Amino acid sequence: MPTTSFALLCEGLGIRAECAVEDSPRSKAKRAIDARCLLVPCDEDPCGRFRVVSKGASSDAATVLGRLDFGMLDVNKVEAKRVAQESGWMSVMRRTWFCHAPMNGKPCGICNPCKDAMAEGMSWRMPLSSRLRYYAWRLRSATAMPWRPRNG
């Protein structure tokens, strides 16, 4: 999970950083926060950012994510695009990265973050080659015959 690596880097450098974790059923970071952490508003922040603290005596999730401040926890991909458009941040959003297996410097279209982007209304972020790979993967997945062992 890229969020984990980033959080550990912040811990090693002794700094805090802001991280966006979207509200998606596939978001492992959001599930870990919901299951093992409490969100505490950042006192000095009027913008509604949160920090995580452990729900119980100890939480690996709180330890790993403790150096990160979270702003848009209840926002999905489409809502994030709307906020970016309204706020004039689309140039920043176009430079964010999500692909785990880029091909020729572009999103692959078939890793889980790319599949999520396509399935959750963010196909505009994918070049044509990435979208074609995604649709080929979906077609292959939908038409693949389940494997059955041979008798005898």
C-alpha positions as CSV (number, residue, x, y, z in Angstrom):
1,M,0.0,0.0,0.0
2,P,1.7,3.3,-1.1
3,T,0.2,5.2,1.8
4,T,2.1,2.9,4.2
5,S,5.5,3.6,2.5
6,F,4.8,7.4,2.5
7,A,3.7,7.3,6.2
8,L,6.9,5.4,7.2
9,L,9.0,7.9,5.3
10,C,7.4,10.7,7.2
11,E,8.0,8.8,10.5
12,G,11.7,8.4,9.5
13,L,12.1,12.1,8.7
14,G,10.1,13.2,11.7
15,I,7.6,15.2,9.7
16,R,3.9,15.4,9.2
17,A,2.3,15.2,5.8
18,E,-1.2,15.4,4.3
19,C,-2.6,12.4,2.6
20,A,-5.9,11.9,0.8
21,V,-7.7,8.6,1.3
22,E,-10.8,8.3,-0.7
23,D,-14.1,6.8,0.4
24,S,-14.1,3.7,-1.7
25,P,-15.1,0.1,-0.8
26,R,-11.8,-1.0,-2.2
27,S,-9.6,1.4,-0.2
28,K,-7.5,-0.7,2.2
29,A,-6.2,2.4,4.0
30,K,-9.8,3.6,4.6
31,R,-10.8,0.2,5.9
32,A,-7.8,0.1,8.3
33,I,-8.6,3.5,9.6
34,D,-12.3,2.7,10.1
35,A,-11.5,-0.6,11.8
36,R,-8.6,0.2,14.0
37,C,-8.4,4.0,14.5
38,L,-10.3,7.0,15.7
39,L,-10.2,10.2,13.7
40,V,-9.4,13.3,15.8
41,P,-9.8,16.8,14.3
42,C,-6.5,18.7,14.0
43,D,-7.0,21.5,16.5
44,E,-5.1,24.1,14.6
45,D,-6.8,23.4,11.3
46,P,-10.0,25.1,10.2
47,C,-10.1,23.1,7.0
48,G,-11.4,19.9,8.6
49,R,-8.3,17.7,8.5
50,F,-8.0,14.7,10.9
51,R,-5.3,12.7,12.5
52,V,-5.6,9.1,13.5
53,V,-5.2,7.6,17.0
54,S,-5.5,4.0,18.1
55,K,-9.0,2.7,19.1
56,G,-7.5,0.4,21.6
57,A,-4.3,-0.1,23.6
58,S,-2.3,-0.4,20.4
59,S,-2.9,-0.3,16.7
60,D,-0.4,-1.0,13.9
61,A,-2.6,1.2,11.6
62,A,-2.4,4.1,14.0
63,T,1.4,3.7,14.4
64,V,1.9,3.6,10.6
65,L,-0.6,6.3,9.8
66,G,0.1,8.5,12.8
67,R,2.3,11.0,10.9
68,L,-0.3,11.7,8.3
69,D,-3.1,14.3,8.3
70,F,-6.2,13.3,6.4
71,G,-8.5,15.8,4.7
72,M,-10.9,14.3,2.3
73,L,-11.8,11.0,4.0
74,D,-15.5,10.9,3.0
75,V,-15.0,11.9,-0.6
76,N,-15.0,9.5,-3.6
77,K,-13.2,10.0,-6.9
78,V,-16.0,11.8,-8.7
79,E,-16.5,14.2,-5.7
80,A,-12.8,14.8,-5.6
81,K,-12.8,15.8,-9.3
82,R,-15.8,18.2,-8.6
83,V,-13.9,19.8,-5.7
84,A,-10.8,20.1,-7.8
85,Q,-12.7,21.8,-10.7
86,E,-14.5,24.2,-8.4
87,S,-11.3,25.1,-6.6
88,G,-9.1,25.4,-9.7
89,W,-6.9,22.4,-8.7
90,M,-7.4,20.3,-11.9
91,S,-3.8,20.9,-12.9
92,V,-2.7,19.4,-9.6
93,M,-5.1,16.5,-9.9
94,R,-3.8,15.7,-13.4
95,R,-0.3,15.2,-11.9
96,T,-1.3,12.8,-9.1
97,W,-0.4,9.2,-9.6
98,F,-2.2,6.0,-8.8
99,C,-0.9,3.2,-11.1
100,H,1.1,0.4,-9.6
101,A,2.5,-0.9,-12.9
102,P,3.0,1.9,-15.4
103,M,3.7,1.1,-19.0
104,N,5.8,3.6,-21.0
105,G,5.2,6.2,-18.3
106,K,1.4,5.9,-18.5
107,P,-1.2,4.1,-16.3
108,C,-1.3,0.4,-17.2
109,G,-5.1,0.1,-17.1
110,I,-5.1,-3.3,-15.4
111,C,-3.6,-3.0,-11.9
112,N,-6.1,-2.6,-9.1
113,P,-5.8,1.2,-8.7
114,C,-6.3,1.6,-12.5
115,K,-9.3,-0.7,-12.4
116,D,-10.7,1.3,-9.6
117,A,-10.2,4.6,-11.5
118,M,-12.0,3.2,-14.5
119,A,-14.9,1.6,-12.5
120,E,-15.4,4.7,-10.3
121,G,-15.8,7.3,-13.0
122,M,-12.2,8.5,-13.5
123,S,-11.6,7.1,-17.0
124,W,-10.7,10.7,-18.1
125,R,-7.4,10.2,-16.2
126,M,-6.5,7.2,-18.4
127,P,-5.0,7.5,-21.9
128,L,-6.6,5.5,-24.7
129,S,-4.1,2.7,-24.5
130,S,-4.8,2.2,-20.8
131,R,-8.6,2.3,-21.4
132,L,-8.3,-0.3,-24.1
133,R,-6.2,-2.6,-21.9
134,Y,-8.8,-2.2,-19.2
135,Y,-11.7,-3.1,-21.5
136,A,-9.8,-6.0,-22.9
137,W,-9.2,-7.3,-19.4
138,R,-12.9,-6.9,-18.6
139,L,-14.0,-8.7,-21.7
140,R,-11.5,-11.5,-21.0
141,S,-12.7,-11.8,-17.4
142,A,-16.3,-11.8,-18.4
143,T,-15.9,-14.5,-21.0
144,A,-13.4,-16.7,-19.3
145,M,-14.6,-20.2,-18.6
146,P,-14.2,-21.4,-15.0
147,W,-11.5,-24.1,-14.6
148,R,-12.9,-27.5,-13.8
149,P,-10.8,-30.6,-13.1
150,R,-11.1,-33.5,-15.6
151,N,-12.8,-36.6,-14.4
152,G,-10.7,-39.8,-14.2
